[in-house]
Amino acid sequence: MTDSLTALIEKELAEQTADFSREYIELTDAMRYSLLSGGKRIRPRILMMFYRLCGGKNEAALPFAAGLEMIHTYSLIHDDLPCMDDDDMRRGRPSCHKAYGETTALLAGDALLTLGFAAAAKTTGLPAERVTRAIAVLAERAGMAGMVGGQVMDLRFERETPSLAELHNMVEKKTACLIMAAAEIGCILAGAPEEQVAAAREYGFKTGLAFQIIDDILDCAADEAVLGKPTGSDAKNGKTTFVTLLGIEGARREAKDLTTRALAALDRFEGDHTELTELTRHLLVREY
C-alpha cells in the first residue's frame, strides 16, 4: 500500500540530510539515525494524499512533507528521553539517547525541529501565501497549543488521574494535532477551498484519536518484537490511558467509531480517496 509514495518520502528525507557539515558529525549522525530508521511515515503520507486528493498535480509538497516528518521525529527523540517517557527502544533498535547519549539526543531533536521548518519554508513551485499559511498551521499544531502542550498534560497525568474528557483533550494535542496538520496542510498547499480544509481537519482529529487509542492497546497487548519497542511503558510510568478507563474492548470500540467518523469526513471530497481510506482502515487494525 502506497509503496511508491513512501519511497518518494524516504528519498526526500535522505536528500534533505545528505549534505550535513562534518564539523558536527556526532550530532548529524544522531539526527540521521533517528530520521532514517524507517517508521510508518503516516504524517507525510497523509499530507501528500490530501495534496493529491485536492488537485496537487506534482510533487511540490514533498519538501514540506519531509519537514513534517522531521518535526515528528524530534518529538519521538525527546519522548524517549529519561526525563520524559524513558524508553530505551524505538523502531526495533536503541533509542537515540541510548545510542548517542542524552545530550546529543536532546540536541539532535532540537536540530530536527528547526530543520523541519527550514525544509517546509523551502517549498517551491507553489504560491508563497499557501506555503506561509501552511507553516503557520504547522507551528500552531506542533507548539504550546498543540503537541508540546499535550506532552505537558501527559506528564501531569502521571501524577493525576484524568477524566475521559481530559484524556481526549490531551491526546488531541499530543497525538492528533500533527495528524490534523498533515491533512490540513495537504489541502492548503493544493489550494483547496475552506470547507475541504475543515473536513481534513476533522479527519485528522478523529484519525489521531483513534491512532493513540490503538497505541494504548498495543502497549498492553502487542508483541514487543513486532512493535519495535518495549510494551508496558504506560503502566510503568503510571499513565491513565484509554485502556485504563475503557478496558481493551471498550477502547477498540471507541477507535472503530472514531475511524468510521474519519472515513465519513473523506466523503466530503469529490476526488478518489481510496488511498486514504485504505490507510485509515489499516491504522485501526495495525499491530505496530
ABEGO torsion letter per residue (X at the ends): XGAAAAAAAAAAAAAAAAABBAAAAAAAAAAAAAAAAEEAGAAAAAAAAAAAAAGBABAAAAAAAAAAAAAAAAAAAAAABAABAGBABBGGBBBAAAAAEAAAAAAAAAAAAAAAAAAAAABBGBBAAAAAAAAAAAAAAABAABAAAAAAAAAAAAABBBBAAAAAAAAAAAAAAAAAAAAAAAAAAAGBBAAAAAAAAAAAAAAAAAAAAAAAAAAAABBAAAAGBBBGAAAAAGBBBAAAAAEAAAAAAAAAAAAAAAAAAAAABABBAAAAAAAAAAAAABAX
